[in-house]
Amino acid sequence: GAVVSQHPSRVICKSGTSVKIECRSLDFQATTMFWYRQFPKKSLMLMATSNEGSKATYEQGVEKDKFLINHASLTLSTLTVTSAHPEDSSFYICSARDSSLLAGGPSSYEQYFGPGTRLTVT
Amino acid sequence: AQSVTQLDSQVPVFEEAPVELRCNYSSSVSVYLFWYVQYPNQGLQLLLKYLSGSTLVESINGFEAEFNKSQTSFHLRKPSVHISDTAEYFCAVLLWYGGSQGNLIFGKGTKLSVKP
């Protein structure tokens, strides 16, 4: 159980174009999902918290107009990188929390991670 | 300030040798602890976690970690590593503020390289 998928796994796009990455919780509902960015040999950097039916909460320094997040259903969040540039090339990972555990304690904060999306902007 | 420190960025070991990956944290609130593993070009997988109960927790593939509150540590150990254990390991700490409020923060990761 607790499987999270991401699509695509790899994408190459030209500078100036936009690319959408999907994150799906396959066997549970997730009112809260997270988007991370991972640079080579670095840890995960939390970009934003995606909340179903409401606006995402972005971390300081992350451009909300460049990284558009939509969480329209309990099993799907999307990250759109708009007007991509080579410096946006990175590994993007999403994670999700199981909504059925929200009423609980710390165990409800466990995050289930997707396999990641490698974005290359040329 | 709340933080997670993984003291070693890289740990090279020979196959069948023991290994310890260190993790220390700093927090003024209650904490719950996790170790995640990331294989090349993949996402993170939960390796083990401490939420309550015994401070020594084990994974299905032979890793164990012990929550030491006095030393604010959660070091990961394995008595005999395999080539397949080569991966990046992330320590994560859930800062628990109570009332269903928490924040998960990650260490910078330790790359474990197992050599034949």
Interface residues (C-beta under 8 A of the other chain):
Chain A: V4 Q6 K41 K42 S43 L44 I93 S95 L102 A103 G105 P106 S107 S108 Y109 E110 Q111 Y112 F113 G114 P115 G116 R118
Chain B: S9 Y32 F34 Y36 N41 Q42 G43 L44 Q45 L46 K49 L51 F90 L94 W96 S100 G102 L104 F106 G107 K108 G109 K111
